[in-house]
Every structure is written in structure tokens, then in C-alpha cells.
Amino acid sequence: MKDKKRVVITGFGTINPLGGNSREYWENALAGNSGLQSNDLFEIPDNMSKVNGFVTFDESALPKTVQTEDRSVQLAFLACEEAIKLSGLNSKNLSSERVNVTLASAIGNINTMESVLHNIVKENSDLKLSEKRGYDKWGDCFQFNYLSKFISNYYGTLGENVVVATGCTGGLDAIGYAFESIRRDEADIVITGSSEAPITPLVVSSFSKINATSTKFNNTPELASRPFDKDRDGFVLSEGAGIVILESLEHALSRGAKIYGEVLGYGSCNNAQHMTDIPNDGESIAKSIKLALQDAKIHPDKINYINLHGSSTPQNDRAETEALKKVFGAEYNRIPVTSNKSQIGHSLSASNSIEVINSILSINTNFLSPTINIFNLDEDCDLNIVQKSYEVDSLNYILKNASGFSGIHSAIIIGKYYK
């Protein structure tokens, strides 16, 4: 049987509520800052969540072909630019059938879709079918594969072009899919990750209607996302993108690339229970983690740090705690854990690709970023939660997990690169 390829990380880029690039993001994360704020873009009823995580960038500085694209595509492009620059790749490297694009999106080009639908239903609609906003025809905005198609076409990649639509685990699943593609020798390089720009009236109201988002802290937005705190009452919807460049070890070494880490294992499963509810016993979350550990051939006691889903919903945070007890036994509260969503909110599929980048930054700096806003720890979440950033002697193996609507749970193991 042919040996599986080793898969390394040679680039990464992000834009999220804490920063316009990885450096800004990391500085603000370690400082314990919040990127969440009140939403004054559109009117929101008082009984709904009025807190979101926004990103800021100069649209006029984008290439003209990107300026007219949906906001989610623009965010993906900005994260891609940083990741590709960091990786040292160029148009010659990328223009190959051995270069894939595997991205995730939970809701696609929702800003453009919502605008189109609004115009269609509006009385005396002024929508012109010849009008363009980065598409050959306006109907193209409903193509769910548009994100990966645009990135692939822009950079001239000739390999597989895939969008993973697994909802809030999507970023992790896209990276897992990319990891498998290289490991099976189906690609040398994969541009992977996710991007979301979901802060629209339709999406905000939809999540509020199912009581998924926080409403208690509308007047103190920076305190609204509080994973593992007893007073948590839902997640905070945000936007952002995280892109990672994965490469076979052989290919990375052949071009002298700097290596920032290694992807070692991936696992995913489904609890088949409910659209939004998570079983309290955490069994399916534990199963996804065990699958990733088995895939990586890593014993649980080797894990140095865990980047949790930590959505700030009452159910999720308790279920994750139970899952860690099942996987790590008596050692479950020895391992430091964190939730980045306390600072950047929940950007659906993009949140977990950003959190993978957080893990990569931890491995390369030996710093752990905090979970903020824990004022009254839930006794059912008795974990070793990092509440202020600190430096450790070394980090060899990090577990990152995610959960999503419809019962999907995924996990990935990121390791320090060793020759």
C-alpha cells in the first residue's frame, strides 16, 4: 500500500472582527480585546440580537474585478492574498492541475441574493436583468459554488474546485477535505478555508427567531459572547474569512517554503438527532475527536491545547465539556482550552477556519489566546479555560473541533512540524 503523503501548512491569512490580517488579529486576540459591536446597519427589533462582529476594509483598494463581488467573496480574496503572499507561491506555482481550491460557505453570496430577492418582490421593481455585480447575469449569485469558482479563476488554478456546504463546521471540513486530497496524492497544493458575510436583515432575524443568538447584552456588545459563563444566552453572528495553504511536504521542501505546521488527522460524524439541538452527553462530539486522534495516530495525552467550538450557547458549551470528559478521562481539565468566539463571534463556517489559524499562530509563538467574558463560570463547564493569554514552553499538538446545525461534529489535529 502506498504511503500517505505528509501535509504541511505553508501559508495562512485572515480578516475578522479583530483585525484586517493575521498580525493584527493575533495582537488583539492576545490582548484580550473584543471585536463585537452594536449593529446600526439596519433596524432590528428590541427582542432580537443587536450585536455583531464586523470587519473593516477599503473596498476601493481592491482590484476592480473584486470590487463588484459579493462581500463574502471580497473577504475570501483578502484572506487569500495574505495567505498566498506568506506562502511564497506565485502564478507559475498556482497555474497547475495539481493545485486545488476547496472552500466552505454556509450561506453563499447572501448579501447579493438578499438584494436581488428584495428587488424582485418590491412593487414596481427597478431590478434590471442586465445589471451586473460581478456576475455574467444576476442569477449567478445563487450558484453555491461561486466562492471557489471565483478564487480558482482569479488565481488560475487548474485542479479541483470544490465548495463544502456543511454549515458551521464547513471551514474545518474544507481543510479536512483538502488534507485528504493531498494525503492521497491527488494534489500538491490546496487553497482552503472559508468565508462568510452573513450580517443581513434576513440572516440576523432568522437566527433570532430560533433563539440562537444573544439578546441579553444588546447594550454592552463587547460582553455578549461569553462561552462557558453561566449567563451566556446565545452566539453573536459575525463575518470574516480564514484561508490556509496546505501543501505536500515534498512539494514544500522542493521550493524551499517555510513550514508553519502540519495537519495530522481529521474526523467528522453526525448525531442524527435534531436540526439545532445537541445531545447533552456530548457523545457525538467525542466521537469526532476520537476519529481525528485515531487518524493522526496521536494518543489523547499528547494533546497540549484545545481550541473549542465554544459558541456561547447553553447547550453547546455543556456538551463540549462532557465530550472532553469522555475523550480525556480524568485529565479533561488539565489541558488548557479556549474559545475564540468570545472575541470574534460566530462567523458560521468561517469561524473554524479562523480558529485553525489561531491554532497555527499558537504553535508558532507558544502563546495561548484567551476566552474573555467569563465572570461567573458555569459549574457544568469545569474546564481549564485560558482567561488571560500566556506563554507556554512548547506546543506540539493542538486539537480544534467544531459543531454545526443538523448535528455535524468535526475535529482536526494540528501539529508542530518536525523533520
C-alpha positions as CSV (number, residue, x, y, z in Angstrom):
1,M,0.0,0.0,0.0
2,K,1.3,3.4,-1.0
3,D,2.4,5.6,2.0
4,K,0.2,8.6,2.7
5,K,1.7,12.0,2.0
6,R,2.5,14.3,4.9
7,V,0.5,17.6,4.7
8,V,2.0,20.8,5.9
9,I,0.9,24.4,6.3
10,T,2.8,27.0,4.2
11,G,0.6,30.0,4.4
12,F,-2.5,31.5,6.1
13,G,-4.5,34.7,6.1
14,T,-7.5,36.1,7.8
15,I,-9.7,39.1,8.1
16,N,-12.1,39.1,11.0
17,P,-13.6,41.5,13.7
18,L,-10.2,41.6,15.5
19,G,-8.0,42.6,12.5
20,G,-7.5,43.0,8.8
21,N,-4.7,40.5,8.7
22,S,-3.2,37.7,10.8
23,R,-0.8,40.0,12.7
24,E,-3.5,42.5,13.8
25,Y,-5.8,39.6,14.7
26,W,-3.1,37.9,16.9
27,E,-2.1,41.1,18.7
28,N,-5.7,41.9,19.5
29,A,-6.5,38.3,20.5
30,L,-3.6,38.1,22.9
31,A,-4.5,41.5,24.4
32,G,-8.0,40.1,25.3
33,N,-9.9,42.6,23.1
34,S,-13.4,42.1,21.7
35,G,-14.3,42.7,18.1
36,L,-18.0,42.8,18.7
37,Q,-20.2,45.9,18.4
38,S,-23.7,47.2,18.1
39,N,-25.3,46.8,14.7
40,D,-26.5,50.1,13.3
41,L,-26.6,49.0,9.6
42,F,-30.3,48.3,9.7
43,E,-33.3,48.4,12.1
44,I,-33.6,45.5,14.4
45,P,-36.5,44.9,16.9
46,D,-35.6,45.2,20.6
47,N,-36.4,41.5,21.2
48,M,-33.7,40.4,18.7
49,S,-29.9,40.3,18.8
50,K,-28.4,43.7,18.0
51,V,-24.8,42.7,18.4
52,N,-22.5,41.6,15.6
53,G,-18.9,41.2,14.6
54,F,-17.9,43.4,11.6
55,V,-14.7,43.6,9.6
56,T,-13.4,46.8,8.1
57,F,-11.5,47.3,4.8
58,D,-11.2,49.7,2.0
59,E,-13.3,48.3,-0.9
60,S,-11.8,51.0,-3.3
61,A,-8.4,49.4,-2.8
62,L,-9.5,46.1,-4.1
63,P,-8.9,45.1,-7.8
64,K,-11.8,46.4,-9.9
65,T,-12.9,42.8,-10.7
66,V,-13.2,42.2,-6.9
67,Q,-14.9,45.5,-6.0
68,T,-18.2,44.4,-7.6
69,E,-18.3,41.0,-6.0
70,D,-20.4,39.9,-3.0
71,R,-18.9,40.8,0.4
72,S,-18.1,37.2,1.2
73,V,-16.0,36.9,-2.0
74,Q,-14.2,40.1,-1.1
75,L,-13.3,38.8,2.4
76,A,-12.1,35.5,0.9
77,F,-10.0,37.4,-1.6
78,L,-8.3,39.5,1.1
79,A,-7.5,36.4,3.2
80,C,-6.2,34.6,0.1
81,E,-3.9,37.5,-0.8
82,E,-2.3,37.3,2.7
83,A,-2.1,33.5,2.7
84,I,-0.5,33.3,-0.8
85,K,1.9,36.1,-0.1
86,L,3.0,34.4,3.1
87,S,3.4,31.0,1.3
88,G,5.7,32.5,-1.4
89,L,3.6,31.0,-4.1
90,N,3.2,32.8,-7.5
91,S,1.2,32.5,-10.7
92,K,3.6,29.9,-12.1
93,N,3.2,27.7,-8.9
94,L,-0.6,28.1,-8.9
95,S,-1.4,27.5,-12.6
96,S,-1.3,23.7,-12.4
97,E,-3.7,20.8,-12.4
98,R,-2.1,19.8,-9.1
99,V,-3.5,22.9,-7.3
100,N,-7.0,22.6,-5.9
101,V,-9.3,25.2,-4.3
102,T,-11.5,23.8,-1.5
103,L,-13.5,26.4,0.3
104,A,-16.6,26.4,2.6
105,S,-19.6,28.6,2.8
106,A,-22.7,28.1,4.9
107,I,-24.9,30.6,3.1
108,G,-23.1,31.7,0.0
109,N,-23.5,35.1,-1.6
110,I,-26.2,36.1,0.9
111,N,-25.8,39.9,0.6
112,T,-26.3,39.8,-3.2
113,M,-29.0,37.1,-3.0
114,E,-31.0,39.1,-0.5
115,S,-30.6,42.3,-2.5
116,V,-31.8,40.5,-5.7
117,L,-34.8,39.0,-3.9
118,H,-35.7,42.3,-2.3
119,N,-35.8,43.9,-5.7
120,I,-37.8,41.1,-7.2
121,V,-40.6,41.4,-4.6
122,K,-40.6,45.1,-4.4
123,E,-43.5,46.8,-6.0
124,N,-42.6,48.4,-9.4
125,S,-39.2,46.6,-9.1
126,D,-36.4,48.6,-10.5
127,L,-34.2,45.5,-10.9
128,K,-32.8,45.3,-14.4
129,L,-31.9,41.8,-15.5
130,S,-29.0,43.2,-17.4
131,E,-27.5,44.7,-14.3
132,K,-24.2,43.2,-13.2
133,R,-22.5,42.9,-9.9
134,G,-19.5,40.8,-10.7
135,Y,-21.6,38.1,-12.4
136,D,-22.3,37.3,-16.1
137,K,-26.0,37.5,-15.1
138,W,-27.6,38.3,-11.8
139,G,-28.9,34.8,-11.4
140,D,-25.3,33.6,-10.9
141,C,-25.3,34.9,-7.4
142,F,-27.4,31.8,-6.5
143,Q,-24.6,29.4,-7.5
144,F,-23.4,28.0,-4.3
145,N,-20.0,27.1,-5.8
146,Y,-19.4,30.7,-6.8
147,L,-16.8,31.4,-4.0
148,S,-14.4,28.6,-5.0
149,K,-15.1,29.3,-8.7
150,F,-14.1,32.9,-8.3
151,I,-10.9,32.2,-6.3
152,S,-9.9,29.5,-8.7
153,N,-10.4,31.6,-11.8
154,Y,-8.7,34.7,-10.2
155,Y,-5.5,32.8,-9.4
156,G,-5.6,30.5,-12.4
157,T,-5.7,27.1,-10.6
158,L,-6.5,24.1,-12.8
159,G,-7.2,21.4,-10.2
160,E,-10.4,20.5,-8.3
161,N,-12.7,23.4,-7.5
162,V,-15.0,22.5,-4.5
163,V,-17.3,24.2,-2.1
164,V,-18.1,22.4,1.1
165,A,-21.6,23.2,2.4
166,T,-21.6,21.6,5.9
167,G,-22.7,24.8,7.7
168,C,-20.9,25.8,10.9
169,T,-18.3,23.0,10.6
170,G,-17.6,24.0,7.0
171,G,-14.2,25.6,7.4
172,L,-12.9,22.6,9.3
173,D,-14.4,20.2,6.8
174,A,-12.9,22.1,3.9
175,I,-9.5,21.9,5.5
176,G,-10.1,18.2,6.2
177,Y,-11.1,17.6,2.6
178,A,-8.1,19.4,1.4
179,F,-5.9,17.5,3.8
180,E,-7.2,14.2,2.4
181,S,-6.7,15.3,-1.2
182,I,-3.0,15.9,-0.6
183,R,-2.5,12.9,1.6
184,R,-3.9,10.7,-1.2
185,D,-1.6,12.3,-3.7
186,E,-4.4,13.9,-5.6
187,A,-2.9,17.4,-5.3
188,D,0.3,19.2,-4.3
189,I,-1.3,22.4,-3.1
190,V,-4.8,23.3,-1.9
191,I,-6.1,26.8,-1.1
192,T,-8.6,26.0,1.6
193,G,-10.7,27.6,4.3
194,S,-13.9,29.6,4.4
195,S,-15.5,33.0,4.2
196,E,-18.9,34.4,5.3
197,A,-20.6,37.8,5.3
198,P,-23.9,36.9,6.9
199,I,-24.9,40.2,8.6
200,T,-28.1,40.9,6.7
201,P,-31.7,41.5,7.9
202,L,-32.8,38.1,6.8
203,V,-30.0,36.2,8.5
204,V,-30.0,38.2,11.7
205,S,-33.8,37.8,12.0
206,S,-33.6,34.1,11.1
207,F,-31.1,33.2,13.9
208,S,-33.0,35.4,16.3
209,K,-36.3,33.6,15.5
210,I,-34.8,30.3,16.6
211,N,-33.3,31.8,19.7
212,A,-29.8,31.0,18.7
213,T,-28.3,34.5,19.2
214,S,-27.6,36.6,22.3
215,T,-30.2,39.3,23.3
216,K,-29.2,39.9,27.0
217,F,-26.3,42.2,26.2
218,N,-27.6,44.4,23.4
219,N,-26.4,47.4,25.4
220,T,-23.0,46.0,26.1
221,P,-22.0,44.3,22.9
222,E,-18.4,43.6,23.9
223,L,-19.8,41.4,26.7
224,A,-22.3,39.5,24.6
225,S,-20.2,36.4,23.6
226,R,-19.3,34.6,26.8
227,P,-18.6,30.9,26.3
228,F,-18.8,28.8,29.5
229,D,-20.2,31.7,31.5
230,K,-23.4,30.9,33.5
231,D,-25.1,34.0,31.9
232,R,-24.5,33.1,28.3
233,D,-27.6,33.2,26.1
234,G,-26.5,32.5,22.6
235,F,-23.9,33.2,20.0
236,V,-23.0,36.5,18.3
237,L,-23.2,36.5,14.5
238,S,-20.2,37.9,12.8
239,E,-18.4,38.0,9.4
240,G,-14.9,37.1,8.4
241,A,-12.6,34.7,6.4
242,G,-9.8,32.4,7.1
243,I,-7.6,30.8,4.3
244,V,-4.9,28.2,4.8
245,I,-2.4,27.0,2.2
246,L,-1.8,23.2,2.5
247,E,1.0,21.5,0.6
248,S,2.6,18.1,0.4
249,L,5.8,18.1,2.4
250,E,7.8,17.0,-0.6
251,H,6.4,19.9,-2.7
252,A,7.0,22.5,0.1
253,L,10.6,21.3,0.6
254,S,11.3,21.3,-3.1
255,R,10.6,25.0,-3.4
256,G,12.2,25.9,0.0
257,A,8.9,27.0,1.6
258,K,8.7,28.0,5.2
259,I,6.5,25.5,7.1
260,Y,4.2,26.7,9.8
261,G,2.8,23.4,11.0
262,E,1.4,20.1,9.9
263,V,-2.1,18.7,9.6
264,L,-2.1,15.3,11.2
265,G,-5.7,14.0,11.4
266,Y,-9.3,14.8,10.7
267,G,-12.6,13.3,11.8
268,S,-16.3,14.0,11.4
269,C,-19.6,12.5,12.3
270,N,-23.3,13.3,12.7
271,N,-25.6,12.9,15.8
272,A,-28.8,12.4,13.7
273,Q,-30.8,14.0,16.5
274,H,-32.2,17.5,15.7
275,M,-31.7,20.5,13.4
276,T,-30.3,22.7,16.2
277,D,-30.2,20.7,19.5
278,I,-27.0,18.9,20.6
279,P,-27.2,15.8,22.8
280,N,-26.2,16.8,26.3
281,D,-24.0,13.8,26.7
282,G,-21.5,15.1,24.1
283,E,-21.1,11.6,22.7
284,S,-21.0,12.6,19.0
285,I,-18.6,15.5,19.7
286,A,-16.4,13.0,21.5
287,K,-16.7,10.6,18.5
288,S,-15.4,13.2,16.0
289,I,-12.5,14.0,18.3
290,K,-11.6,10.3,18.7
291,L,-11.8,9.9,14.9
292,A,-9.3,12.7,14.4
293,L,-7.0,11.4,17.1
294,Q,-7.1,7.9,15.5
295,D,-6.5,9.4,12.1
296,A,-3.5,11.3,13.4
297,K,-2.3,8.2,15.4
298,I,-2.0,10.5,18.4
299,H,-2.8,9.4,22.0
300,P,-5.1,11.8,23.8
301,D,-2.4,12.5,26.4
302,K,-0.3,14.1,23.7
303,I,-2.7,17.0,23.2
304,N,-1.3,20.2,24.6
305,Y,-4.1,22.6,23.9
306,I,-7.7,22.6,22.7
307,N,-9.4,25.3,20.6
308,L,-13.1,24.6,21.2
309,H,-16.2,25.4,19.2
310,G,-17.3,27.4,22.3
311,S,-20.3,29.0,20.7
312,S,-21.7,30.7,23.9
313,T,-24.9,28.7,23.7
314,P,-26.1,27.0,26.8
315,Q,-26.3,23.6,25.2
316,N,-23.1,23.6,23.2
317,D,-20.7,24.5,26.0
318,R,-22.0,21.9,28.4
319,A,-22.0,19.2,25.7
320,E,-18.4,20.0,24.7
321,T,-17.4,19.7,28.4
322,E,-19.0,16.3,28.5
323,A,-17.2,15.3,25.3
324,L,-13.8,16.2,26.7
325,K,-14.5,14.1,29.8
326,K,-15.3,11.1,27.5
327,V,-12.1,11.6,25.4
328,F,-9.6,12.6,28.1
329,G,-11.0,11.0,31.2
330,A,-9.6,12.3,34.5
331,E,-7.2,14.6,32.5
332,Y,-10.0,16.6,30.9
333,N,-9.4,19.7,33.0
334,R,-5.7,19.5,32.8
335,I,-5.4,20.6,29.2
336,P,-5.8,24.4,28.5
337,V,-8.8,25.2,26.3
338,T,-10.1,28.3,24.7
339,S,-12.9,29.7,22.6
340,N,-12.0,32.4,20.1
341,K,-15.7,33.2,19.6
342,S,-15.7,35.1,22.8
343,Q,-13.6,37.7,20.9
344,I,-14.7,37.4,17.2
345,G,-18.2,36.0,17.5
346,H,-19.5,33.2,15.3
347,S,-19.0,33.7,11.5
348,L,-20.6,30.3,10.7
349,S,-18.2,28.2,8.5
350,A,-15.5,30.9,8.6
351,S,-15.2,30.8,12.4
352,N,-13.5,27.4,12.5
353,S,-11.0,28.2,9.7
354,I,-10.1,31.4,11.6
355,E,-9.7,29.3,14.7
356,V,-7.4,26.9,12.8
357,I,-5.3,30.0,12.1
358,N,-5.4,30.8,15.8
359,S,-4.0,27.3,16.5
360,I,-1.3,27.8,13.9
361,L,-0.3,31.1,15.5
362,S,-0.2,29.4,18.9
363,I,2.1,26.6,17.6
364,N,4.5,29.2,16.1
365,T,4.6,31.6,19.1
366,N,3.8,29.3,22.1
367,F,1.2,31.8,23.2
368,L,-2.4,30.8,24.1
369,S,-5.2,33.3,23.4
370,P,-7.9,33.9,26.0
371,T,-11.6,33.2,26.4
372,I,-12.9,36.6,27.5
373,N,-16.1,37.5,29.4
374,I,-16.1,34.7,32.0
375,F,-17.5,36.4,35.1
376,N,-19.4,33.5,36.5
377,L,-18.1,30.2,35.3
378,D,-20.8,27.6,34.7
379,E,-20.1,24.7,37.1
380,D,-21.1,22.3,34.4
381,C,-18.2,23.7,32.3
382,D,-15.4,22.9,34.7
383,L,-12.6,23.1,32.2
384,N,-9.1,24.6,32.3
385,I,-10.1,27.7,30.4
386,V,-7.5,30.2,29.3
387,Q,-8.9,33.5,30.6
388,K,-5.7,35.6,30.0
389,S,-3.1,35.0,27.3
390,Y,0.1,33.4,28.5
391,E,3.2,31.7,27.0
392,V,4.0,28.0,27.4
393,D,7.3,26.2,27.0
394,S,6.2,24.4,23.8
395,L,3.1,23.2,21.9
396,N,3.3,20.1,19.8
397,Y,-0.3,19.0,19.2
398,I,-3.4,21.1,19.1
399,L,-7.0,19.8,18.8
400,K,-9.5,22.0,17.1
401,N,-13.2,20.9,17.0
402,A,-16.4,22.4,15.6
403,S,-20.2,21.6,15.7
404,G,-22.9,22.7,13.4
405,F,-26.7,22.7,12.8
406,S,-28.2,19.4,11.6
407,G,-25.9,17.5,14.0
408,I,-22.5,17.7,12.3
409,H,-19.4,17.5,14.5
410,S,-15.8,17.7,13.2
411,A,-12.3,17.8,14.6
412,I,-8.8,18.3,13.3
413,I,-5.3,17.8,14.8
414,I,-2.6,20.4,14.1
415,G,1.0,19.7,15.0
416,K,4.3,21.4,15.1
417,Y,6.4,20.5,12.0
418,Y,9.3,18.1,12.7
419,K,11.6,16.8,10.1
